Amino acid sequence: MSTDAQSYKKIHKEAIVTDSHNDIISTCIEKGYSFDADLKGKTHSDLKRMKKGGVDVQVFSVWCDGNQKNPYSFANREIDTLDAWIQRNPKKMMLVTNPAQLEQAVKEKKLGCMIGVEGGHMIENDLSKLDSLYARGVRYMTLTWNNNNKWATSAEYESGSQKVNGVVDTTSHKKGLSDFGIQVVRRMNKLGMMVDLSHVGEQTFWDVIRVTTKPVLVSHSDAYAICPVFRNLKDDQIVAVGKNGGVIDLNFFALFLDSTAGPKYFDFMKEHKAELDSLKKTGKGVDVIDNYLEENYKSEMDAMEAPFHLVFDHMEHIIKLAGIDHVGLGSDFDGISVTPQKLTDVTKYPLITKELLKRGYSKEDIFKIMGGNFIRVFKANQVN
């Protein structure tokens, strides 16, 4: 084995590798899979492959698209699913709700399992439900998904699209946070729950920056200057996250990394429109449709993969604007249909460490990017 290979593998093993966003729970519920089974060739993630990829801490996303009658109950069902996986594998996994438990998980070589709720609609406009989710272990909440809720507007809506997944959004109000939305942010600060600004609109973003007393999380987004899509952060937003002390964790979705991927993807969707329309008529959600495409048109989807270097182009753009302390990883694995080249599943995280070393990053800086920056923000949000 070469000295270079030994050094990047050693550094990767020493780092606390942390990913702030993975959608395997909803994927497993939808398909009847279990995270502790061998899902190679079926998903981006499973327990064994996370271990192989050197992942120490994974934030599992609790997600639904907002069309459910009882999104709060749905969120609890997803948390129940994660709890069941942990209970079946007590020597391999443990729930992490505070920094001491995170350190314990790393020390005992268990996967530290954290929970992030993706979409504020899941609290059903009720602060007591926010409190209950915190009590169950939720340590961040993404204020919106692509849909608005009654107290915050989404990036998709604020960017000019008043339709979410083809449905007119009826919950919209003035752009940004409502008075109740301000209460939500303040309550999250008081609880010690990180405020996640992925998916939120620009006005919502700036309202949060004005209101929050704690560093923010952007759990799975990239740089707008490199790939101008509504889900990415503009330069002034990146600077603001740095000044706030927060962290921006990079999304691996090809359409958010590569400005040429969007047109290819939309041409592909247009070509298969009749097929997709028939799926939508059966009531299938966006996640089901994405999985269908991935399974049935794999070669076409693979051809849309973003070049590997773009992950680092986005990273370095954020570092240039905000500094080395404000970037990390939020892959969105099992919530994305097209990955970057090479980073095709959770076993490939060591390639990130290898590339960072190749680009001249110090061991200390690699530790920050691979998880240290997220952990710092997690600690800073804890109740004093």
N, C-alpha and C positions, 0 to 999 in steps of 0.2 A: 504494500500500500504506500502511495506517495506521501511525502510530508504534508503537502497541501491537503490531501484527502483526510489525513489524520487530524489536521488542525481544524478544518471546518466541522468535522464530525464531533470533535472534542468540544468546541465552542457551542455547537448546537445542543449538545447534551448538557452543558453547564447552564445554558440560558433557561429562563422560565418561559417557555414558548406558550404564548397566550393568543387565542383567537376570539374576538369579541362578537362573532356572529355566524351561527351555523343553523340551518333549518331542518336538520335531520328528524326532529320530533314530528313535525307536520307531514314530512315525507313518509315516515314509518306508519303513522296513523292512516294516511290515505292508502298506502299500498299493503298494509298488513305485515310490515317488516318489524324486526326488532334490532335495535342498535348493537346488542351483544351477540348477534349472529354474524356469520360471514356474508357480507353484502357486496363483496367485490364484483364489479361488473354491473351492479344494480344501482349503487349510490356513490357519492363522493366520500362517504364516511361510514365507519363502524368502529367499535371499541378497539379491536385488534389493530386496525390500520392507524388509528390515532396514536396508539402506543408506538407503532413502527415509525410514524412521522415525528415522534418526539414531542407531541403536544402534551403540555403539563396542565393547562387550564383552558377549558372550553366554555364559552357562554352559549348556552342552548337557547335558540329563539323560540318564544311562544307566540304563534302567529295565527291570525285568521283574517280574511279579507274584508270583514265588516258587513257581510251579507247575512250572517247568522242571526237568528232571533235572540239568542242569549250569548253574546261574545264572552262575557265574564265566565259563564259556565264552561265554555269551550276552552278558555285559557286554563281553568283549573283542571280540565281533563288532560291537557297537554302536560301540565306540571305533574299530575298523577302518573303519566306515562314515564317521565324522567325518574320519578321516585321509584317506580317499579324496577327500572333498569338498575338503579343504584342498589336497591334492596337485594336483587339477585346477584350482584357482583360487589359485595362489601370489601373485598380485598383489592379490587381494581378501580373502584370509583367512589367518590364521596361528594356530598353537597357542600359547597363553599358559600358562606354568607358573610364572612368577615375576613380580614387579612390574616388573622391567626390560623383560621381553618385553611386558608390558601397555603400558608407555609407548612402546615401539617400535611396537606395532600402531597406537596412536592417532596417533603422529607420521607413520606411513606411510599413514594412512587405510585400514587394513585392519581387517576384523572380527576382533577378538581373541576366539579360541575357547577357552573353558575347559571343563573336564569335571567334572561332579558325579555320583556314583553314588547313585541313589535306592533305598536298601534294603540294609541290612547283610547280608541273606541271600546277597548276591552274593560275599562273601568266603568262604563255605562254612566258617565257623568256623575259619579258618586265617589266622594273622597274616602268613604269607609271601605269601598272595594279596593281602592288604591292601597289603603292600610293593610287590608287582608292579603293582597298579593305580596306586599312587602313581608308580611309575617310568614308567608309560604316560601320565601327565599328569593323573590324577585329583587334584583339589584340594579337594573336599569329599565327604563321604559322609553321607547321611541314614541314621541308625542303624537305622530300620525304615521299611518302607512301611506299608500298612494291615495287613499280616500281621506277626505276631511272628517273631522268630528265636530261637535257643536261648539268646541272651544279652541280649536287650532286648525289652521289651514295647511294643506300639504303642498309639496313642491310641484306635483302634477297639476293641481288646481291653480296655484299662483303663477305657474308658467304659462297659463292661458288655456289649458284644457279643462273644461268643466265636466268632462266625462271621465269616469274611472272604470277601466275594464269594459268600456262601451256603455256604461250606465250613467245617466245624468246624476250628478251629485246634488242631493236635496238638502244636505246638512250645512251648506256653505253659509258663512256670515262675512262680515268685513275681513279683509286679509289680516292674518296674524293671530295673536292670542286674545281671547275674550277676557273679561274680568275673572270668569271662572278658571280660564286657562292659566292666568297669573296665580290663582290660588293653588292649582295643581303643581306648578313649578315650585312654589314656596313650600308646599307640603312635601314634595320630593326632597328638597334641600333639607328640610327638618328631619325627615325619616333617615336620610343617608342613602337615597336611591338616585343613581346617576341619571341626569337628564340627557337623553339621546336625541341628537339633532339630525340624524340621517332621515331622509324622506320629508322633512318639514320644508315649507316654503320660505322664501327669503324674509318676508315680514315676520313670520313666526320665529325664524332664527334670530333676527335682531331684537325682537321683543324679549326672547329668552336671555340673550346676552345682557340686556338691560336689567332684567329682573333677578337672575340667578346670583346666589352668593357662593356657589361652589363651581369648581371646574366642570365643564361639559364634556360629554362623550359624543363623537360622531362615529357610530359603530361600524358602518360599512358604506363608505363613500370615497370618491376620488376627486381629482382636480379638473375643474371646468375649463381652465385655460388649455389643457391638453385634449380633453374630450368634452365638448360643450353639450351636455345633456342635463336635463332639469334635476337629476339626482346628485350631481356633483357640486362641489363648493367653488365659488368664485374667489378670486385672490383676496379681496377685502374680508371675506368670511374666514379664510384660512388664517390671515393675520390676526383676526379677532379671537379665534380659538387659541392661538398662541398666547395672546395677551391675557386671556381668561385663565390660562393654565391647563386647558383641556387637551384632548388627544383626538386625532383623526386616524381612524383605522381603515386601511385600504380594502376596497371591494375587488374581488377577482373577476367580476362579470365582464366579458369581452366588450359588451356594448357601452360600458362605463369607462373602459380603458382605451378603446381604439375608436377614433372618430370615423374610420372607414367601415366598422362592423355594423353600424346601424342601418345604412342603406342596403347592405347585403342581407341583413336579417329581415328588413321590411319587404324586400323583393321576394325573399323566401316565403314570408307569410302571405304575400299577395298571391303567389303561385299556388299555395295550398288553402286559399280562402274558403272555397266551398266545403272542404273537409273540416276546417276549423269552425265554420258557421254551424255545421251539423252537430259538432261537439258542444258548442255553446247552447244550442237549442235544448240539449238534454240536461242543461243546468250545471255542466262541468265548470269548475273554477279555473282561474288562470294557472294555478300550480299544477292541476291535473293535465291541462292542455300542454304546458311546457314539458312535462314528463312524457306525454304521448309523443311529442315531436322528437324529443331526445332519443326515445326508444325506437321510433319508426324511421327516422331520417338521420341516423347517427353520422354517416359520412358527410352529409351536407352541413350538419351542425358543426362537426369537427373542422370543416374547412373555414369556418368563421372564427376560429380561435384567435385571440389577440397575441401578437408577438410578446415573448417573455420579457423583453427589455422594457415594455411599456409599464409594467408594474413598478419598476425602479425609476422610470421617468416621472411618474406621478409622485412617487415617494420623494424624489430629490427636489421636485417642484415645491412640495409642502415643506421640506426641510429648509430650502432657500428662503421661504417666506416666514415660516413660524419657528424654525429651529429644530434641532435633533430630538428635543424632548417632547415633541408633539405629533409623532406619527407612529403607527403600529399596524396590526393585521386584523382585518375583519372580513374574512374570505367570502362569506355568503354561500359557502358550499351547501349543496342540496337545496338551495333556493335559487340557483342560477342554471340556465340551460346551456351556456357556452362559457368555457373556462379559458384562461390564457394557455398558450403552448407550455408544455412541461408541467405546469401546476394543475394537473388533471385530477388529483384527489389529495386526501389528507396525508398520504405517505410522502408527499413531495416537499414538505416544509423545509427539510435540510438544504434543498436547492436554493432557497432564499438566503440562508446563512452563507452558503458557498459563494453566491453572487455578491453579497455584501462584502465579504472578505476580499474577493477578487477586485472590487471597486475601491478598496483601500480603507474601508471603515474599521475603526478600532474595535477591540473586543467589548469595551465598555459601551460604545454606541450600538453595536449589534445587540447587546443585552437589552438596551432601551427599546429598540425597534421591535424585537421579537416578543416583548411582553412587559418590560419594565415600565414603559410609559403608561400603559393601561393600568398596571397595578398601582402606580403612583396616583392616578386619578381616582381609582377605586378607594384607596386609603384616604385621599383628601375629601371624599364625600361622606366619610363616616361621621357620625354624630360626635361632636367634641365633648 
